[in-house]
Amino acid sequence: MSLLVQKYGGTSVGSVERIESVADKVASFRAQGHDLVIVLSAMSGETNRLIGLATQIQATPDPRELDVLVSTGEQVTIALLCMALKKRGIDARSYTGGQVRILTDSAFNKARIQAIDEVNMRADLQAGRVVVVAGFQGVDENGNITTLGRGGSDTTGVALAAALKADECQIYTDVDGVYTTDPRVVACARRLEKITFEEMLEMASLGSKVLQIRSVEFAGKYNVPLRVLSSFKDGPGTLITLDEEDSTMEQPIVSGIAFNRDEAKVTVAGVPDVPGVASKILAPIGAANIEIDVIVQNVSADNTTDLTFTVQKNDMSKAVAVLESVAKEIGAREVRSDDKIAKVSIVGVGMRSHAGVASRMFTALAADGINIQMITTSEIKISVIIDERYLELAVRSLHTAFGLDAEPTESRVRG
């Protein structure tokens, strides 16, 4: 049968009862003859609880010691699941990231995986055991415990699947797949049977919270078939694969609508329109570790320009503080900011082969009186910045305009 890597998130293992349910699910796959590697998150809320303890001691916890602390959450769940499996007569063995030897760099709290030693896992699989691995963690070359950042258990699962050349990596979560958009915003959103890595990467980067973006990057790089399923309801989920696998099929123009409320806009107005001025503005922003998203430059008749870009909302005040001094140095007129904006994006590999997509998008928004403040595009996405008051209206309008609404009789399962 198949070698499957299954990852279960925090809500899936949020209580002893839910861990027992995961054990039942694993047992059913084992009974079908599958070899299994299970990756677990900490119980839902546990990582936040541990971080809260740390901040009671240090306002800014020491990064190395914080990783030692928060990595304990997954150790609880892997041990409990192994106990539940043994109770069912299934031999199982738990491993921390260090015991597997998931080797990472030394960037505490946001480490990146460099190599995986799969020898012990393979030996256990050959002996008929279920291997249970703590997600979210590894060790550096000096033996220090490291963690992979929020959502890092998804990356652990995909990385193990790549190392073991698994037939599929299955991400079990509280939703039953990837939807055309958030069903809480659009009630008639549809679950997608398939989506490409490229589309999923764009949707994850644009605000979709179903999968951690690094896990999608990893899966695409190593061509790991990735499936999103519900821990609480049976169903086929959504398969994420390479575009080439569907090359014989007609792709939909747009596969999904993504959106992000965590956007703020900063404008440096009246900037002298001379070479190098953009670098003088943006370089200090980068040095302050502030990530920039959409950038627009407008040149005026008086030989000045306005440079506008978006950042995360919690970085807006910091960005403005940096730019106030920069504006004086370069002779800019003023610095303005606005945190009442949102980003809405359409995503689809079919956009490569269809003309008029942008026109349809802009026409749909205009019909609802929604003004576009900024635009950015790639081969398979178009993103617009709008007033946040119109976010949900824009998403619903675009969902309908591109034919993504489910039929009235089509049912949807949410965990």
LUMRO-666991 format. One record per residue (C-alpha): x, y, z; residue number from 1; residue in three letters. Coordinates in steps of 0.05 Angstrom, whole numbers, plus 32768, in hexadecimal, padded with zeros to 4 digits. Example, Ala and Ser with C-alpha at 12.3 -4.5 7.8 and 13.67 -1.06 7.14 Angstrom:
REM LUMRO-666991
+------+------+------+-----+------+
|    X |    Y |    Z | seq | type |
+------+------+------+-----+------+
| 80F6 | 7FA6 | 809C |   1 |  Ala |
| 8111 | 7FEB | 808F |   2 |  Ser |
+------+------+------+-----+------+
***
This chain:
REM LUMRO-666991
+------+------+------+-----+------+
|    X |    Y |    Z | seq | type |
+------+------+------+-----+------+
| 8000 | 8000 | 8000 |   1 |  Met |
| 8015 | 8049 | 8007 |   2 |  Ser |
| 8045 | 806E | 8034 |   3 |  Leu |
| 801D | 80A9 | 8050 |   4 |  Leu |
| 8035 | 80E3 | 807B |   5 |  Val |
| 7FFA | 8100 | 80A1 |   6 |  Gln |
| 7FFC | 8141 | 80C8 |   7 |  Lys |
| 7FC8 | 8152 | 80FC |   8 |  Tyr |
| 7FC1 | 819A | 8114 |   9 |  Gly |
| 7FB4 | 81B5 | 8159 |  10 |  Gly |
| 7F67 | 81B2 | 8156 |  11 |  Thr |
| 7F6D | 8169 | 813F |  12 |  Ser |
| 7F93 | 8157 | 817F |  13 |  Val |
| 7F74 | 818C | 81AC |  14 |  Gly |
| 7F5D | 815A | 81E1 |  15 |  Ser |
| 7F66 | 8112 | 81F7 |  16 |  Val |
| 7F24 | 8101 | 81D4 |  17 |  Glu |
| 7F3D | 811F | 8192 |  18 |  Arg |
| 7F80 | 80FB | 8199 |  19 |  Ile |
| 7F58 | 80BA | 81A1 |  20 |  Glu |
| 7F32 | 80CC | 8161 |  21 |  Ser |
| 7F74 | 80D7 | 813C |  22 |  Val |
| 7F8B | 8093 | 8155 |  23 |  Ala |
| 7F4C | 8073 | 8139 |  24 |  Asp |
| 7F58 | 8095 | 80F6 |  25 |  Lys |
| 7FA1 | 807F | 80F5 |  26 |  Val |
| 7F8C | 8038 | 8107 |  27 |  Ala |
| 7F5B | 8036 | 80CC |  28 |  Ser |
| 7F93 | 804A | 809C |  29 |  Phe |
| 7FC1 | 8016 | 80BC |  30 |  Arg |
| 7F8C | 7FE1 | 80B3 |  31 |  Ala |
| 7F8B | 7FF1 | 8068 |  32 |  Gln |
| 7FD5 | 7FE0 | 8065 |  33 |  Gly |
| 7FF2 | 8026 | 8060 |  34 |  His |
| 8035 | 8038 | 807F |  35 |  Asp |
| 802C | 8077 | 80A9 |  36 |  Leu |
| 8055 | 80B1 | 80C3 |  37 |  Val |
| 802B | 80DF | 80EF |  38 |  Ile |
| 8040 | 8127 | 80FD |  39 |  Val |
| 801D | 814B | 8136 |  40 |  Leu |
| 8015 | 8192 | 814D |  41 |  Ser |
| 800D | 81A6 | 8195 |  42 |  Ala |
| 7FC7 | 81A7 | 81B2 |  43 |  Met |
| 7FA2 | 81E5 | 819B |  44 |  Ser |
| 7FB3 | 8220 | 81C7 |  45 |  Gly |
| 7FEF | 81FE | 81E7 |  46 |  Glu |
| 8025 | 8224 | 81C1 |  47 |  Thr |
| 8004 | 8266 | 81D3 |  48 |  Asn |
| 8000 | 8251 | 821C |  49 |  Arg |
| 804A | 8241 | 821D |  50 |  Leu |
| 805C | 8283 | 81FC |  51 |  Ile |
| 8031 | 82A6 | 8230 |  52 |  Gly |
| 8059 | 8285 | 8267 |  53 |  Leu |
| 809A | 829C | 8247 |  54 |  Ala |
| 8083 | 82E4 | 8241 |  55 |  Thr |
| 8072 | 82E4 | 828B |  56 |  Gln |
| 80BC | 82D9 | 8297 |  57 |  Ile |
| 80DB | 8302 | 825E |  58 |  Gln |
| 80B6 | 8336 | 8237 |  59 |  Ala |
| 80DE | 831F | 81FA |  60 |  Thr |
| 80EF | 82D6 | 8208 |  61 |  Pro |
| 8134 | 82BD | 81F7 |  62 |  Asp |
| 812C | 829C | 81B2 |  63 |  Pro |
| 8153 | 825D | 81C2 |  64 |  Arg |
| 812F | 8250 | 8204 |  65 |  Glu |
| 80EC | 8260 | 81E5 |  66 |  Leu |
| 80F8 | 8228 | 81B2 |  67 |  Asp |
| 8109 | 81F9 | 81EB |  68 |  Val |
| 80C8 | 820C | 820D |  69 |  Leu |
| 8096 | 820B | 81D3 |  70 |  Val |
| 80B1 | 81CB | 81B5 |  71 |  Ser |
| 8096 | 81A5 | 81F1 |  72 |  Thr |
| 804E | 81AC | 81D9 |  73 |  Gly |
| 8057 | 817A | 81A1 |  74 |  Glu |
| 807A | 8148 | 81CF |  75 |  Gln |
| 8039 | 8142 | 81F6 |  76 |  Val |
| 800E | 8131 | 81B9 |  77 |  Thr |
| 803E | 80FF | 8199 |  78 |  Ile |
| 8045 | 80D8 | 81DA |  79 |  Ala |
| 7FF9 | 80D7 | 81E5 |  80 |  Leu |
| 7FEB | 80C0 | 819E |  81 |  Leu |
| 801D | 8088 | 81A3 |  82 |  Cys |
| 7FFC | 8071 | 81E4 |  83 |  Met |
| 7FB8 | 8073 | 81C1 |  84 |  Ala |
| 7FD2 | 804A | 8187 |  85 |  Leu |
| 7FF3 | 8016 | 81B4 |  86 |  Lys |
| 7FB0 | 8010 | 81D9 |  87 |  Lys |
| 7F93 | 7FFC | 8196 |  88 |  Arg |
| 7FC9 | 7FC8 | 818B |  89 |  Gly |
| 7FF1 | 7FF1 | 8159 |  90 |  Ile |
| 803C | 7FF7 | 8164 |  91 |  Asp |
| 8051 | 8040 | 8162 |  92 |  Ala |
| 808E | 8069 | 8173 |  93 |  Arg |
| 8093 | 80B4 | 8180 |  94 |  Ser |
| 80CC | 80E1 | 816B |  95 |  Tyr |
| 80DC | 8129 | 817B |  96 |  Thr |
| 80FB | 8152 | 8143 |  97 |  Gly |
| 813F | 8148 | 8162 |  98 |  Gly |
| 8136 | 80FD | 8168 |  99 |  Gln |
| 8125 | 80F7 | 811E | 100 |  Val |
| 815C | 8129 | 8113 | 101 |  Arg |
| 8138 | 815D | 80EB | 102 |  Ile |
| 8174 | 8189 | 80E0 | 103 |  Leu |
| 8166 | 81D3 | 80DB | 104 |  Thr |
| 818D | 8214 | 80DA | 105 |  Asp |
| 8196 | 823A | 811B | 106 |  Ser |
| 8160 | 8270 | 8110 | 107 |  Ala |
| 813A | 8265 | 8151 | 108 |  Phe |
| 80EE | 826D | 814C | 109 |  Asn |
| 80F0 | 826C | 80FF | 110 |  Lys |
| 8122 | 8235 | 80ED | 111 |  Ala |
| 8125 | 8216 | 80A8 | 112 |  Arg |
| 812E | 81CB | 809B | 113 |  Ile |
| 8171 | 81B8 | 807B | 114 |  Gln |
| 8170 | 816C | 807E | 115 |  Ala |
| 814A | 8131 | 809B | 116 |  Ile |
| 8168 | 80EE | 80B1 | 117 |  Asp |
| 8131 | 80BC | 80A0 | 118 |  Glu |
| 8158 | 807C | 80B2 | 119 |  Val |
| 8135 | 806F | 80F5 | 120 |  Asn |
| 80F1 | 807E | 80D9 | 121 |  Met |
| 80FB | 804E | 809F | 122 |  Arg |
| 8112 | 8018 | 80CF | 123 |  Ala |
| 80D3 | 8021 | 80F9 | 124 |  Asp |
| 80A6 | 8020 | 80BB | 125 |  Leu |
| 80C7 | 7FE0 | 80A4 | 126 |  Gln |
| 80BA | 7FC2 | 80E9 | 127 |  Ala |
| 8070 | 7FD2 | 80E1 | 128 |  Gly |
| 806E | 800E | 8111 | 129 |  Arg |
| 8048 | 804F | 8109 | 130 |  Val |
| 807A | 8088 | 8110 | 131 |  Val |
| 8061 | 80C5 | 8136 | 132 |  Val |
| 808B | 8105 | 812F | 133 |  Val |
| 8086 | 8147 | 8152 | 134 |  Ala |
| 8079 | 817E | 8120 | 135 |  Gly |
| 8092 | 81C6 | 8123 | 136 |  Phe |
| 80D8 | 81B4 | 813D | 137 |  Gln |
| 811E | 819D | 812D | 138 |  Gly |
| 8166 | 81A5 | 8145 | 139 |  Val |
| 81A0 | 81CE | 812A | 140 |  Asp |
| 81E6 | 81B2 | 811F | 141 |  Glu |
| 81F8 | 81C2 | 8167 | 142 |  Asn |
| 81BE | 819A | 8183 | 143 |  Gly |
| 8194 | 81D7 | 8196 | 144 |  Asn |
| 8148 | 81CE | 8191 | 145 |  Ile |
| 812B | 81FA | 815B | 146 |  Thr |
| 80E4 | 8208 | 8144 | 147 |  Thr |
| 80CB | 8217 | 80FE | 148 |  Leu |
| 809A | 8251 | 810C | 149 |  Gly |
| 804F | 8253 | 810E | 150 |  Arg |
| 802F | 821B | 80E5 | 151 |  Gly |
| 8072 | 81F7 | 80E2 | 152 |  Gly |
| 8053 | 81B3 | 80EC | 153 |  Ser |
| 8039 | 81B6 | 80A4 | 154 |  Asp |
| 8080 | 81C0 | 808D | 155 |  Thr |
| 8098 | 8186 | 80B8 | 156 |  Thr |
| 8064 | 8159 | 8098 | 157 |  Gly |
| 8076 | 816C | 8051 | 158 |  Val |
| 80C1 | 8168 | 805F | 159 |  Ala |
| 80BA | 8121 | 807C | 160 |  Leu |
| 8090 | 810D | 8040 | 161 |  Ala |
| 80C7 | 8127 | 8011 | 162 |  Ala |
| 80FE | 8103 | 8038 | 163 |  Ala |
| 80D8 | 80C1 | 803A | 164 |  Leu |
| 80BE | 80C8 | 7FF3 | 165 |  Lys |
| 8078 | 80BE | 800D | 166 |  Ala |
| 803E | 80B2 | 7FDE | 167 |  Asp |
| 8017 | 80EB | 7FFD | 168 |  Glu |
| 801B | 811F | 8034 | 169 |  Cys |
| 7FD6 | 8128 | 8054 | 170 |  Gln |
| 7FC9 | 8167 | 807E | 171 |  Ile |
| 7F8F | 815B | 80AD | 172 |  Tyr |
| 7F71 | 819B | 80C8 | 173 |  Thr |
| 7F2E | 81BA | 80DC | 174 |  Asp |
| 7F18 | 81C6 | 8094 | 175 |  Val |
| 7F09 | 8191 | 8060 | 176 |  Asp |
| 7F33 | 81AE | 8028 | 177 |  Gly |
| 7F47 | 81ED | 8002 | 178 |  Val |
| 7F0C | 8218 | 7FEF | 179 |  Tyr |
| 7F02 | 824B | 7FB7 | 180 |  Thr |
| 7F01 | 827E | 7FF0 | 181 |  Thr |
| 7EF2 | 8281 | 803A | 182 |  Asp |
| 7EAC | 8262 | 8043 | 183 |  Pro |
| 7EA1 | 8290 | 807F | 184 |  Arg |
| 7EA1 | 82CA | 804D | 185 |  Val |
| 7E81 | 82A8 | 8011 | 186 |  Val |
| 7E4E | 8273 | 8026 | 187 |  Ala |
| 7E4E | 8254 | 7FE0 | 188 |  Cys |
| 7E99 | 8249 | 7FDD | 189 |  Ala |
| 7EAD | 8206 | 7FC0 | 190 |  Arg |
| 7EE0 | 81D3 | 7FD6 | 191 |  Arg |
| 7F14 | 81C8 | 7FA0 | 192 |  Leu |
| 7F24 | 8180 | 7F8D | 193 |  Glu |
| 7F69 | 8196 | 7F73 | 194 |  Lys |
| 7F94 | 81D3 | 7F73 | 195 |  Ile |
| 7FDC | 81DD | 7F5A | 196 |  Thr |
| 8017 | 81EC | 7F88 | 197 |  Phe |
| 801E | 822E | 7F65 | 198 |  Glu |
| 7FD7 | 8243 | 7F72 | 199 |  Glu |
| 7FD9 | 822B | 7FBA | 200 |  Met |
| 801A | 8251 | 7FC6 | 201 |  Leu |
| 7FFA | 8291 | 7FAC | 202 |  Glu |
| 7FBC | 8286 | 7FD7 | 203 |  Met |
| 7FE5 | 8277 | 8015 | 204 |  Ala |
| 8010 | 82B5 | 800A | 205 |  Ser |
| 7FD2 | 82E0 | 7FFE | 206 |  Leu |
| 7FAE | 82CF | 803E | 207 |  Gly |
| 7F92 | 8288 | 803A | 208 |  Ser |
| 7FA0 | 8267 | 807D | 209 |  Lys |
| 7F94 | 821E | 806A | 210 |  Val |
| 7FDE | 820D | 8062 | 211 |  Leu |
| 801F | 822C | 8078 | 212 |  Gln |
| 8041 | 824C | 803C | 213 |  Ile |
| 8084 | 822A | 8049 | 214 |  Arg |
| 8064 | 81E5 | 8048 | 215 |  Ser |
| 8047 | 81F4 | 8003 | 216 |  Val |
| 808B | 820D | 7FEA | 217 |  Glu |
| 80AB | 81CD | 8004 | 218 |  Phe |
| 8076 | 81A0 | 7FE5 | 219 |  Ala |
| 807D | 81C2 | 7FA2 | 220 |  Gly |
| 80C9 | 81C0 | 7FA3 | 221 |  Lys |
| 80CB | 8175 | 7FB1 | 222 |  Tyr |
| 808A | 8163 | 7F8C | 223 |  Asn |
| 8068 | 8146 | 7FCA | 224 |  Val |
| 801E | 8139 | 7FBC | 225 |  Pro |
| 7FFA | 8160 | 7FF3 | 226 |  Leu |
| 7FB3 | 8156 | 8009 | 227 |  Arg |
| 7F8A | 8180 | 8039 | 228 |  Val |
| 7F54 | 815A | 8060 | 229 |  Leu |
| 7F27 | 8162 | 809C | 230 |  Ser |
| 7F37 | 813E | 80DD | 231 |  Ser |
| 7EEE | 813D | 80EF | 232 |  Phe |
| 7EC9 | 812B | 80AE | 233 |  Lys |
| 7ED7 | 80F7 | 8079 | 234 |  Asp |
| 7EE3 | 810F | 8032 | 235 |  Gly |
| 7F16 | 8113 | 7FFA | 236 |  Pro |
| 7F31 | 8158 | 800E | 237 |  Gly |
| 7F5A | 8181 | 7FDC | 238 |  Thr |
| 7F97 | 8166 | 7FB7 | 239 |  Leu |
| 7FCF | 8197 | 7FA9 | 240 |  Ile |
| 7FFA | 8181 | 7F6E | 241 |  Thr |
| 8027 | 8199 | 7F37 | 242 |  Leu |
| 8006 | 81BF | 7EFD | 243 |  Asp |
| 8024 | 818E | 7ECB | 244 |  Glu |
| 7FFA | 8156 | 7EE7 | 245 |  Glu |
| 7FBB | 817A | 7ECF | 246 |  Asp |
| 7FD9 | 8194 | 7E8E | 247 |  Ser |
| 7FA7 | 816D | 7E64 | 248 |  Thr |
| 7F6C | 818C | 7E87 | 249 |  Met |
| 7F4E | 81D1 | 7E7D | 250 |  Glu |
| 7F5F | 81FB | 7EBA | 251 |  Gln |
| 7F2B | 822A | 7ED7 | 252 |  Pro |
| 7F3D | 8273 | 7ECC | 253 |  Ile |
| 7F3B | 8282 | 7F17 | 254 |  Val |
| 7F41 | 824D | 7F4C | 255 |  Ser |
| 7F37 | 8277 | 7F8A | 256 |  Gly |
| 7F2F | 82BB | 7FAB | 257 |  Ile |
| 7F60 | 82CC | 7FE2 | 258 |  Ala |
| 7F5E | 8308 | 8010 | 259 |  Phe |
| 7F86 | 8327 | 8048 | 260 |  Asn |
| 7F6E | 8359 | 807C | 261 |  Arg |
| 7FB4 | 8361 | 8099 | 262 |  Asp |
| 7FC9 | 8399 | 806A | 263 |  Glu |
| 7FDC | 83E2 | 8074 | 264 |  Ala |
| 7FF0 | 8416 | 8041 | 265 |  Lys |
| 802A | 8448 | 8048 | 266 |  Val |
| 8035 | 8481 | 8017 | 267 |  Thr |
| 8073 | 84AE | 8011 | 268 |  Val |
| 8057 | 84EA | 7FEA | 269 |  Ala |
| 807C | 8520 | 7FC4 | 270 |  Gly |
| 80BC | 84F8 | 7FBA | 271 |  Val |
| 80EF | 8516 | 7F8A | 272 |  Pro |
| 80EB | 84ED | 7F49 | 273 |  Asp |
| 8135 | 84DC | 7F43 | 274 |  Val |
| 815B | 849A | 7F3A | 275 |  Pro |
| 8166 | 8473 | 7F7B | 276 |  Gly |
| 8131 | 8495 | 7FA4 | 277 |  Val |
| 8106 | 8455 | 7FAA | 278 |  Ala |
| 8143 | 8431 | 7FC6 | 279 |  Ser |
| 814C | 8468 | 7FFA | 280 |  Lys |
| 8105 | 845D | 8011 | 281 |  Ile |
| 80FF | 8411 | 800E | 282 |  Leu |
| 8145 | 83FE | 8027 | 283 |  Ala |
| 8139 | 8419 | 806E | 284 |  Pro |
| 80F6 | 83F4 | 806F | 285 |  Ile |
| 811A | 83B3 | 805E | 286 |  Gly |
| 8150 | 83C1 | 8092 | 287 |  Ala |
| 8118 | 83C9 | 80C6 | 288 |  Ala |
| 8101 | 8382 | 80B4 | 289 |  Asn |
| 80BE | 839A | 8098 | 290 |  Ile |
| 80A3 | 8372 | 805E | 291 |  Glu |
| 8086 | 8398 | 8023 | 292 |  Ile |
| 804F | 837D | 7FF8 | 293 |  Asp |
| 802E | 83A8 | 7FC2 | 294 |  Val |
| 8055 | 83E4 | 7FA6 | 295 |  Ile |
| 803A | 841C | 7F7A | 296 |  Val |
| 805E | 845B | 7F62 | 297 |  Gln |
| 8039 | 8497 | 7F44 | 298 |  Asn |
| 8061 | 84CD | 7F21 | 299 |  Val |
| 8044 | 8514 | 7F23 | 300 |  Ser |
| 804C | 854E | 7EF2 | 301 |  Ala |
| 8077 | 8575 | 7F23 | 302 |  Asp |
| 80B0 | 8542 | 7F1E | 303 |  Asn |
| 809E | 8521 | 7F60 | 304 |  Thr |
| 8082 | 84DC | 7F6D | 305 |  Thr |
| 8057 | 84B9 | 7FA2 | 306 |  Asp |
| 8071 | 8475 | 7FB8 | 307 |  Leu |
| 803C | 8449 | 7FD8 | 308 |  Thr |
| 8045 | 8403 | 7FF4 | 309 |  Phe |
| 8021 | 83D3 | 8023 | 310 |  Thr |
| 803B | 83B2 | 8063 | 311 |  Val |
| 801C | 8388 | 809A | 312 |  Gln |
| 7FEF | 83B1 | 80C7 | 313 |  Lys |
| 801A | 83A7 | 8105 | 314 |  Asn |
| 8056 | 83C2 | 80DE | 315 |  Asp |
| 8034 | 8402 | 80C7 | 316 |  Met |
| 8049 | 842E | 8102 | 317 |  Ser |
| 8090 | 8415 | 80FF | 318 |  Lys |
| 8093 | 8422 | 80B4 | 319 |  Ala |
| 8078 | 8469 | 80BC | 320 |  Val |
| 80AC | 8477 | 80F3 | 321 |  Ala |
| 80E4 | 845F | 80C5 | 322 |  Val |
| 80CA | 8488 | 808A | 323 |  Leu |
| 80C0 | 84CA | 80B0 | 324 |  Glu |
| 810B | 84D3 | 80B5 | 325 |  Ser |
| 8117 | 84B8 | 806E | 326 |  Val |
| 80E5 | 84EB | 8053 | 327 |  Ala |
| 810C | 8525 | 8071 | 328 |  Lys |
| 814D | 850B | 8054 | 329 |  Glu |
| 8133 | 8504 | 800D | 330 |  Ile |
| 8106 | 8542 | 800D | 331 |  Gly |
| 80C3 | 851E | 8009 | 332 |  Ala |
| 8084 | 8545 | 801A | 333 |  Arg |
| 8062 | 8515 | 804B | 334 |  Glu |
| 8057 | 84CE | 8063 | 335 |  Val |
| 800F | 84B4 | 8065 | 336 |  Arg |
| 7FF4 | 8472 | 807E | 337 |  Ser |
| 7FB2 | 844C | 807C | 338 |  Asp |
| 7FA1 | 840B | 80A0 | 339 |  Asp |
| 7F59 | 8407 | 8088 | 340 |  Lys |
| 7F69 | 83DF | 8049 | 341 |  Ile |
| 7F67 | 8396 | 8033 | 342 |  Ala |
| 7F82 | 836D | 7FFB | 343 |  Lys |
| 7F57 | 8341 | 7FCE | 344 |  Val |
| 7F76 | 8312 | 7F9A | 345 |  Ser |
| 7F5F | 82E3 | 7F64 | 346 |  Ile |
| 7F8C | 82A6 | 7F57 | 347 |  Val |
| 7F8C | 8273 | 7F1F | 348 |  Gly |
| 7FBE | 8252 | 7EF0 | 349 |  Val |
| 7F88 | 8258 | 7EBA | 350 |  Gly |
| 7F95 | 82A3 | 7EB8 | 351 |  Met |
| 7FD3 | 8294 | 7E8E | 352 |  Arg |
| 7FA9 | 827F | 7E53 | 353 |  Ser |
| 7F6D | 82AD | 7E5A | 354 |  His |
| 7F69 | 82F6 | 7E47 | 355 |  Ala |
| 7F3C | 832A | 7E68 | 356 |  Gly |
| 7F43 | 830F | 7EAF | 357 |  Val |
| 7F57 | 8353 | 7ECD | 358 |  Ala |
| 7F20 | 8376 | 7EA8 | 359 |  Ser |
| 7EEC | 8346 | 7EC4 | 360 |  Arg |
| 7F07 | 834F | 7F0A | 361 |  Met |
| 7F07 | 839B | 7F06 | 362 |  Phe |
| 7EC2 | 839D | 7EE6 | 363 |  Thr |
| 7EA5 | 8372 | 7F1E | 364 |  Ala |
| 7EC2 | 839F | 7F54 | 365 |  Leu |
| 7EAB | 83DE | 7F31 | 366 |  Ala |
| 7E64 | 83C3 | 7F2C | 367 |  Ala |
| 7E63 | 83C1 | 7F78 | 368 |  Asp |
| 7E82 | 8406 | 7F7F | 369 |  Gly |
| 7EC4 | 83EC | 7F9A | 370 |  Ile |
| 7EFF | 8419 | 7F8B | 371 |  Asn |
| 7F44 | 83FA | 7F7D | 372 |  Ile |
| 7F7D | 841D | 7FA0 | 373 |  Gln |
| 7FB8 | 83F2 | 7F89 | 374 |  Met |
| 7FC3 | 83B7 | 7F59 | 375 |  Ile |
| 7FF8 | 8381 | 7F54 | 376 |  Thr |
| 7FFB | 8345 | 7F26 | 377 |  Thr |
| 8021 | 8306 | 7F15 | 378 |  Ser |
| 8015 | 82CF | 7EE1 | 379 |  Glu |
| 7FE0 | 82AE | 7F0B | 380 |  Ile |
| 7FC6 | 82E3 | 7F3A | 381 |  Lys |
| 7FAA | 832A | 7F3D | 382 |  Ile |
| 7FA7 | 834E | 7F80 | 383 |  Ser |
| 7F85 | 838F | 7F8F | 384 |  Val |
| 7F86 | 83BC | 7FCD | 385 |  Ile |
| 7F42 | 83D7 | 7FE0 | 386 |  Ile |
| 7F1F | 83F8 | 801B | 387 |  Asp |
| 7F17 | 83C2 | 8050 | 388 |  Glu |
| 7ECD | 83D3 | 8057 | 389 |  Arg |
| 7EC1 | 83B3 | 8014 | 390 |  Tyr |
| 7EEB | 8374 | 801E | 391 |  Leu |
| 7EB3 | 8341 | 8026 | 392 |  Glu |
| 7E89 | 8361 | 7FF0 | 393 |  Leu |
| 7EC5 | 835E | 7FC0 | 394 |  Ala |
| 7ED2 | 8315 | 7FD0 | 395 |  Val |
| 7E8A | 8301 | 7FC4 | 396 |  Arg |
| 7E86 | 832A | 7F84 | 397 |  Ser |
| 7EC5 | 830B | 7F67 | 398 |  Leu |
| 7EB2 | 82C5 | 7F7C | 399 |  His |
| 7E71 | 82CC | 7F54 | 400 |  Thr |
| 7E92 | 82F0 | 7F19 | 401 |  Ala |
| 7EC3 | 82B8 | 7F0D | 402 |  Phe |
| 7E90 | 8280 | 7F13 | 403 |  Gly |
| 7EA9 | 8263 | 7F55 | 404 |  Leu |
| 7E66 | 8261 | 7F7A | 405 |  Asp |
| 7E4E | 821B | 7F8C | 406 |  Ala |
| 7E0C | 8202 | 7F72 | 407 |  Glu |
| 7DD4 | 820E | 7FA5 | 408 |  Pro |
| 7DCD | 81C3 | 7FB0 | 409 |  Thr |
| 7E18 | 81B7 | 7FBA | 410 |  Glu |
| 7E27 | 81A7 | 8002 | 411 |  Ser |
| 7E66 | 81BA | 8027 | 412 |  Arg |
| 7E85 | 819A | 8065 | 413 |  Val |
| 7EAB | 81C3 | 8098 | 414 |  Arg |
| 7ECE | 81A6 | 80D4 | 415 |  Gly |
+------+------+------+-----+------+
***
